[in-house]
Amino acid sequence: MSLARALIKKPELLVLNDPLSALDPASQDEITDGVLDSYRERALIWVVNRAELAKRFDNVIVMDSGKVIEQGLTRELDKEGSEFHKRLTA
């Protein structure tokens, strides 16, 4: 419900902290795609716990114990040996 309220307001910057965790993966994927489509021209920061969802975003920041351990373009980080890749394949 709070996600819907935030989307209706259409802020220039939207920060979401794992808003879909209570949903099944298929529903998460569908809603994520819809939000990304509507936010193409605005800033979006989305905290995810399911690494596979992170592949839908242009830039990724990988954190561990509150510290940034990796950041960059998704396509650059999704390669053998990166922490991002390890989490995707875990």
Secondary structure, DSSP 8 states (H G I E B T S, - for coil): -HHHHHHHH--SEEEEESTTTTS-HHHHHHHHHHHHHHTTTSEEEEE-SSHHHHTTSSEEEEEETTEEEEEEEHHHHSSTT-HHHHHHH-
